[in-house]
Amino acid sequence: MGFDCDVFVKTILVCLYSKCGYVNDARKNVVSWTAIICGYIGGGLHEKAVGLFRELLEEGVKPNNFTLVRLGDLASGEWIDNYITESGFHRNVFVLTSSVDMYANCGSMEKALQGYTSNGLPKEALDLFFEVQMENLRPDCYAMVGVLSACARLRALELGNWAKGLMDVDDIALIDFYAKCGSIASAVDIFRMMKGKDRVVFNAIISGLAMNGHVRATFGVFGQLEKYEIQPDGNTFVGLLCGCTHAGLVNDGRRYFDSMSYVFSLSPTIEHYGCMVDLLSRAGLLVEAHNLIKSMPMKPNTIVLGILLGRCRRIGLLAAIP
């Protein structure tokens, strides 16, 4: 009847064989591979599912967005998670959610919480946290960092304070949390009480002060680096330049940008150039911003170009930029 050439029919048979326990009778395009993997997972044959996924890759079959990634053992799950990131599938919400679910099902709550938060899903992170609380499970400090990050993204200050009280967490995470929630005084208090401050701590408070408009205080903290014999890095200058941009301090921005190369022997990245283009464009110095883009050692990305063109469009000078 010709059905033996129909992929849809074959896939139904794969599912049928898998559900009936006859996985050896099933096989093989990407849809069929996925169906078999699902069959192995459903039967609790997690190692076989992992092996089949490896075999799929070895035979040159590219998994699609719906190829199952929730595998039973964590070590294999991390291997597949790395594959997802390297192949670009992490940008797909379905695959991302499946990957995070994998960590949750394997008991790696901190990876699940941080996975949701770092991929722009703070609400899902908090939902998972509340489920953990309902089960009377005690999250570790790494999981709590993910919770605080989610609260910060949602600007949920009261919820973050409540979560903080459940367990001691990293002071840097607290500085970041309070700064993003606009409670900069609390962030500064934590910074002042900390002992053994390093560059990461200084970068956190510099960024926090800058995003809350306390630019002069940002400059003051930067000045303390020499006292602690700490060398600034690229992240330090991102915070400084962002502060200059929001405050419209063009000369200070130029000075810090130039000091990266001439004083600290740091090569500005495209992020630093983007900050300067934004600063100059907001100040109406469009020609200087354009010349800076032309002098960049790397190709400007759409974000950098969009900053300049967007400003030109707003003030009706789009034709002035070639």
C-alpha positions as CSV (number, residue, x, y, z in Angstrom):
1,M,0.0,0.0,0.0
2,G,3.1,2.3,0.1
3,F,2.8,3.1,3.8
4,D,6.3,1.6,4.3
5,C,7.7,4.9,2.8
6,D,5.6,7.2,5.0
7,V,7.7,8.8,7.7
8,F,4.6,9.6,9.8
9,V,3.4,5.9,9.7
10,K,6.9,4.7,10.6
11,T,7.1,7.1,13.5
12,I,3.7,5.8,14.8
13,L,5.1,2.3,14.6
14,V,8.2,3.4,16.4
15,C,6.1,4.8,19.2
16,L,3.9,1.6,19.2
17,Y,6.9,-0.7,19.4
18,S,8.5,1.4,22.1
19,K,5.4,1.5,24.2
20,C,5.0,-2.3,23.8
21,G,8.6,-2.9,24.8
22,Y,9.8,-3.9,21.3
23,V,12.4,-1.2,20.9
24,N,14.6,-3.3,18.6
25,D,11.8,-3.3,16.0
26,A,11.9,0.5,15.8
27,R,14.3,3.0,13.8
28,K,15.3,5.9,12.0
29,N,15.2,9.6,11.0
30,V,15.4,12.5,13.4
31,V,11.7,12.1,14.3
32,S,12.0,8.4,14.7
33,W,15.2,8.7,16.7
34,T,13.4,11.0,19.0
35,A,10.5,8.6,19.4
36,I,12.8,5.8,20.3
37,I,14.6,8.0,22.8
38,C,11.2,8.8,24.4
39,G,10.5,5.1,24.5
40,Y,13.7,4.4,26.3
41,I,13.0,7.2,28.8
42,G,9.5,6.0,29.4
43,G,10.8,2.5,30.1
44,G,13.4,3.8,32.5
45,L,16.3,2.9,30.2
46,H,18.2,6.1,30.6
47,E,21.6,4.8,29.7
48,K,20.3,3.4,26.5
49,A,18.7,6.8,25.7
50,V,22.0,8.5,26.2
51,G,23.8,6.0,24.0
52,L,21.2,6.4,21.3
53,F,21.6,10.1,21.4
54,R,25.3,9.7,20.9
55,E,24.7,7.3,18.1
56,L,22.4,9.8,16.5
57,L,25.1,12.4,16.4
58,E,27.8,9.9,15.2
59,E,25.6,9.0,12.2
60,G,25.3,12.7,11.2
61,V,21.6,13.1,12.2
62,K,21.0,16.6,13.5
63,P,18.6,16.6,16.4
64,N,15.7,19.0,16.1
65,N,14.1,21.2,18.8
66,F,12.0,18.4,20.1
67,T,14.7,15.8,20.5
68,L,14.4,14.7,24.1
69,V,17.0,16.2,26.4
70,R,15.6,15.2,29.8
71,L,17.8,12.2,30.7
72,G,18.0,10.4,34.0
73,D,21.6,10.6,35.1
74,L,23.2,14.0,35.8
75,A,26.6,13.3,34.2
76,S,25.0,12.5,30.9
77,G,22.6,15.3,31.2
78,E,25.4,17.8,31.6
79,W,27.1,16.4,28.5
80,I,23.9,16.9,26.5
81,D,23.4,20.3,28.1
82,N,26.8,21.3,26.7
83,Y,25.9,20.0,23.3
84,I,22.7,22.1,23.4
85,T,24.6,25.3,24.2
86,E,27.4,24.7,21.6
87,S,24.9,23.9,18.8
88,G,22.7,26.9,19.5
89,F,19.6,25.1,20.6
90,H,19.7,26.9,24.0
91,R,18.0,29.8,22.3
92,N,14.9,27.6,21.8
93,V,12.5,28.0,24.8
94,F,11.3,24.4,24.5
95,V,14.8,22.9,24.6
96,L,15.9,25.4,27.3
97,T,13.0,24.4,29.5
98,S,13.6,20.7,29.0
99,S,17.3,21.2,29.8
100,V,16.4,23.0,33.1
101,D,13.8,20.4,33.9
102,M,16.5,17.8,33.5
103,Y,18.5,19.3,36.3
104,A,15.5,19.7,38.5
105,N,14.5,16.0,38.0
106,C,18.1,15.0,38.8
107,G,18.0,16.9,42.1
108,S,20.4,19.6,40.9
109,M,18.2,22.5,42.1
110,E,21.0,25.1,41.9
111,K,21.6,24.4,38.2
112,A,17.9,24.5,37.5
113,L,17.3,27.8,39.3
114,Q,20.3,29.5,37.8
115,G,19.4,28.1,34.4
116,Y,16.0,29.7,34.5
117,T,17.4,33.0,35.7
118,S,20.3,33.3,33.4
119,N,18.1,32.7,30.4
120,G,15.5,35.3,31.2
121,L,13.0,33.2,33.0
122,P,13.0,34.6,36.6
123,K,9.3,33.8,37.2
124,E,9.9,30.1,36.4
125,A,12.9,30.1,38.7
126,L,10.8,31.4,41.6
127,D,8.0,28.9,40.8
128,L,10.5,26.1,41.1
129,F,11.8,27.6,44.4
130,F,8.3,27.6,45.9
131,E,7.9,24.0,44.8
132,V,11.1,23.2,46.7
133,Q,9.7,25.0,49.8
134,M,6.4,23.0,49.6
135,E,8.4,19.8,49.6
136,N,10.3,20.9,52.7
137,L,13.6,20.6,50.8
138,R,16.5,22.9,51.9
139,P,18.2,24.6,48.9
140,D,21.9,25.2,49.2
141,C,23.7,28.5,48.9
142,Y,24.2,28.1,45.1
143,A,20.5,27.7,44.6
144,M,19.8,30.7,46.8
145,V,22.0,32.8,44.5
146,G,19.7,31.8,41.6
147,V,16.7,32.8,43.7
148,L,18.2,36.2,44.6
149,S,19.0,36.8,40.9
150,A,15.4,36.0,39.9
151,C,14.1,38.4,42.6
152,A,16.5,41.1,41.3
153,R,15.3,40.7,37.8
154,L,11.7,41.0,38.9
155,R,12.6,43.9,41.4
156,A,11.0,41.8,44.1
157,L,12.8,43.4,47.1
158,E,10.5,42.0,49.9
159,L,10.6,38.5,48.4
160,G,14.4,38.7,48.1
161,N,14.7,39.8,51.7
162,W,12.6,36.8,52.8
163,A,14.6,34.4,50.7
164,K,17.8,35.8,52.1
165,G,16.7,35.0,55.6
166,L,16.5,31.3,54.8
167,M,20.2,30.8,54.3
168,D,23.5,32.6,54.2
169,V,24.4,33.5,50.7
170,D,27.4,35.0,48.9
171,D,27.9,38.7,49.7
172,I,28.5,39.5,46.1
173,A,25.1,38.1,45.1
174,L,23.5,40.3,47.8
175,I,25.3,43.4,46.5
176,D,24.0,42.6,43.0
177,F,20.5,41.8,44.3
178,Y,20.1,45.0,46.4
179,A,21.6,47.2,43.6
180,K,19.2,45.8,41.0
181,C,16.3,46.3,43.3
182,G,17.3,50.0,43.9
183,S,18.2,49.5,47.5
184,I,21.7,50.8,47.0
185,A,22.2,51.7,50.6
186,S,21.9,48.1,51.6
187,A,24.4,47.1,48.9
188,V,26.9,49.7,50.2
189,D,26.5,48.5,53.8
190,I,27.3,45.0,52.7
191,F,30.3,46.2,50.7
192,R,31.7,48.2,53.7
193,M,31.4,45.3,56.1
194,M,33.1,42.8,53.8
195,K,36.7,41.8,54.6
196,G,39.2,40.7,52.0
197,K,37.6,42.6,49.2
198,D,38.8,41.6,45.7
199,R,38.2,42.8,42.2
200,V,34.9,41.0,41.8
201,V,33.5,42.7,44.9
202,F,34.6,46.1,43.7
203,N,33.2,45.5,40.2
204,A,29.8,44.5,41.8
205,I,29.5,47.7,43.9
206,I,30.9,49.9,41.0
207,S,28.2,48.5,38.7
208,G,25.5,48.8,41.4
209,L,26.3,52.5,42.1
210,A,26.5,53.3,38.4
211,M,23.1,51.8,37.6
212,N,21.5,53.7,40.4
213,G,22.9,57.1,39.3
214,H,25.5,57.5,42.1
215,V,28.3,58.3,39.6
216,R,30.6,60.3,41.8
217,A,30.4,57.6,44.4
218,T,31.3,55.1,41.6
219,F,34.4,57.2,40.9
220,G,35.3,57.2,44.6
221,V,35.1,53.4,44.9
222,F,37.2,53.1,41.7
223,G,39.8,55.3,43.4
224,Q,40.0,52.8,46.3
225,L,41.4,50.1,44.0
226,E,44.9,51.5,44.3
227,K,44.7,51.4,48.1
228,Y,43.8,47.7,48.0
229,E,46.5,47.1,45.2
230,I,43.8,45.7,42.9
231,Q,44.1,46.1,39.2
232,P,40.9,47.0,37.3
233,D,39.7,44.8,34.5
234,G,37.3,45.2,31.6
235,N,34.2,44.8,33.8
236,T,35.4,47.6,36.0
237,F,35.4,50.0,33.1
238,V,32.0,48.8,31.8
239,G,30.6,50.0,35.1
240,L,32.4,53.3,35.0
241,L,31.4,54.0,31.4
242,C,27.8,53.1,32.0
243,G,27.7,55.5,34.9
244,C,29.2,58.3,32.7
245,T,26.7,57.6,30.0
246,H,23.6,57.9,32.3
247,A,25.0,61.0,33.9
248,G,26.1,62.6,30.6
249,L,29.7,63.0,31.8
250,V,31.5,63.1,28.4
251,N,34.9,64.2,29.6
252,D,35.0,61.7,32.4
253,G,34.0,59.0,30.0
254,R,36.7,59.9,27.6
255,R,39.3,60.0,30.4
256,Y,38.3,56.5,31.7
257,F,38.1,55.0,28.2
258,D,41.6,56.4,27.2
259,S,43.1,55.2,30.5
260,M,42.2,51.6,29.7
261,S,44.9,51.5,27.1
262,Y,47.4,54.1,28.3
263,V,47.4,53.5,32.0
264,F,46.2,49.9,32.6
265,S,47.2,48.3,29.3
266,L,43.7,47.0,28.7
267,S,42.2,46.6,25.2
268,P,38.7,48.0,25.0
269,T,36.1,45.4,23.8
270,I,33.1,46.1,21.7
271,E,31.1,46.6,24.9
272,H,33.4,49.5,25.9
273,Y,33.1,51.0,22.5
274,G,29.3,50.7,22.7
275,C,29.3,52.6,26.0
276,M,31.3,55.4,24.5
277,V,29.2,55.6,21.3
278,D,26.1,55.8,23.5
279,L,27.7,58.5,25.7
280,L,28.7,60.6,22.7
281,S,25.5,60.1,20.9
282,R,23.4,61.2,23.9
283,A,25.5,64.3,24.1
284,G,24.8,65.2,20.5
285,L,28.4,64.5,19.4
286,L,27.4,62.3,16.5
287,V,30.4,62.9,14.3
288,E,32.8,62.0,17.1
289,A,30.7,58.9,17.8
290,H,30.8,58.0,14.1
291,N,34.6,58.5,13.9
292,L,35.0,56.3,17.0
293,I,33.0,53.5,15.3
294,K,35.3,53.8,12.2
295,S,38.4,53.5,14.4
296,M,37.3,50.3,16.1
297,P,39.7,47.4,15.7
298,M,36.7,45.1,15.4
299,K,33.6,45.1,13.1
300,P,30.8,47.1,14.8
301,N,27.8,45.0,15.7
302,T,24.1,45.9,15.2
303,I,23.9,47.2,18.8
304,V,26.7,49.8,18.3
305,L,25.4,50.9,15.0
306,G,21.8,51.0,16.2
307,I,22.8,53.3,19.1
308,L,24.2,55.9,16.7
309,L,21.5,55.5,14.0
310,G,18.7,55.6,16.5
311,R,20.0,58.9,17.9
312,C,20.4,60.4,14.5
313,R,16.8,59.4,13.6
314,R,15.4,60.9,16.8
315,I,16.9,64.3,16.0
316,G,16.4,64.2,12.3
317,L,20.1,63.9,11.2
318,L,20.1,60.4,9.7
319,A,21.3,61.7,6.4
320,A,24.4,63.3,8.1
321,I,25.9,59.8,8.7
322,P,27.1,58.0,5.6
